[in-house]
Every structure is written in C-alpha cells, then in structure tokens.
Amino acid sequence: MTEALIAALFVFVLASFAGFEVINKVPPTLHTPLMSGSNAISGIAVIGALLVSGPQESNLSVILGLIAVILATINVVGGFLVTDRMLQMFKKKEVKA
C-alpha cells in the first residue's frame, strides 16, 4: 500500500507540474479560444477523478479523489463560463431606433 501511495503521489505531483507549465506557455491572445477544447479535456479529468475516488482502499484516496473531483468540476464550469462570456463579446448588439 505504501508503494502504491508513493507512486500515486508521484503521478499527481508530476501531472500538476506538467499542467502548470502547459498553461503558462499559452499566450494570452490564444487562451480564451482554446478554452472550448480544454473544457473537453477537463471533462476527462473529472472522469479520472471519479475513478480515483471510487475504490475505498484507504480514506486518503477517497479524500484526494473528492478534492480532485471538486477542482476538476470547478475547472470545467469556469471554463464554460469564460467561453460563454467570450462568445457574448462577439455577438452583434441590437440597435434600438
């Protein structure tokens, strides 16, 4: 169990650093248009978080899985809100006579 926990924490930390670096390399002008595609990827993260939190091998895995589900869900919802706000900027405004 200890080896599995260390391996899981290693993957978590490695994924965190990789994700941080990928996000920081995107220029601000491309960030909003890429949100639509990244929302699909974030949806996959929600599914992965659900799979991690499913097996009740230890309380720690359930707690970390719950945190992962919450953060991934916030990421998906926030991404859709930002994308929707961006799309609202491109709609033509009605001119009232």
VOGU-3710 file (C-alpha; in Angstrom, 3 decimals, decimal comma):
1> mtealiaalf> 0,000/0,000/0,000  2,826/2,420/0,778  4,447/1,870/-2,624  1,122/2,446/-4,395  0,548/5,638/-2,411  4,018/6,954/-3,232  3,505/6,113/-6,917  0,110/7,840/-6,942  1,512/10,951/-5,247  4,419/10,981/-7,718
11> vfvlasfagf> 2,000/10,891/-10,666  -0,131/13,618/-9,055  2,824/15,950/-8,490  4,241/15,269/-11,957  0,843/15,956/-13,578  0,487/19,152/-11,548  3,841/20,482/-12,722  3,216/19,451/-16,334  -0,215/21,085/-16,347  1,131/24,273/-14,805
21> evinkvpptl> 3,870/24,522/-17,415  1,494/23,848/-20,308  -0,969/26,511/-19,126  1,761/29,101/-18,599  3,133/28,608/-22,122  -0,164/29,625/-23,782  -0,128/33,288/-24,858  -3,000/35,416/-23,521  -4,398/36,021/-27,032  -4,891/32,279/-27,532
31> htplmsgsna> -6,077/31,435/-24,047  -9,788/32,170/-24,480  -10,248/30,464/-27,875  -8,526/27,363/-26,517  -10,912/27,189/-23,552  -13,519/25,288/-25,573  -11,108/22,483/-26,369  -9,653/22,411/-22,900  -13,119/22,016/-21,388  -13,365/18,619/-23,073
41> isgiavigal> -10,005/17,652/-21,592  -11,162/18,885/-18,184  -14,212/16,673/-18,534  -11,868/13,725/-18,893  -10,141/14,878/-15,695  -13,491/14,750/-13,893  -13,985/11,151/-15,040  -10,455/10,257/-13,927  -11,067/11,879/-10,548  -14,252/9,865/-10,146
51> lvsgpqesnl> -12,363/6,670/-10,924  -9,678/7,543/-8,377  -12,187/8,316/-5,656  -14,204/5,143/-6,336  -12,172/2,365/-4,707  -12,206/2,735/-0,940  -8,805/1,223/-0,296  -7,977/3,976/2,147  -9,501/7,154/3,462  -6,693/9,160/1,918
61> svilgliavi> -7,550/8,005/-1,601  -11,203/8,911/-1,067  -10,289/12,363/0,278  -7,815/13,054/-2,550  -10,348/11,774/-5,076  -13,030/14,069/-3,669  -10,681/17,046/-3,853  -9,803/16,109/-7,439  -13,491/15,869/-8,397  -14,242/19,261/-6,856
71> latinvvggf> -11,283/21,005/-8,506  -11,879/19,425/-11,908  -15,563/20,365/-11,765  -14,701/23,959/-10,884  -12,308/23,963/-13,826  -14,970/22,708/-16,257  -17,674/25,111/-15,055  -15,283/28,070/-15,006  -14,065/27,222/-18,488  -17,583/27,172/-19,871
81> lvtdrmlqmf> -18,399/30,478/-18,150  -15,308/32,150/-19,611  -16,029/30,729/-23,065  -19,641/31,904/-22,893  -18,531/35,371/-21,835  -16,080/35,497/-24,729  -18,764/34,471/-27,208  -21,097/37,158/-25,849  -18,457/39,753/-26,772  -18,687/38,770/-30,452
91> kkkevka> -22,484/38,972/-30,734  -23,856/41,967/-32,575  -25,651/44,399/-30,367  -29,158/45,379/-31,351  -29,561/48,989/-32,339  -32,768/50,459/-30,990  -34,350/53,169/-33,066
//
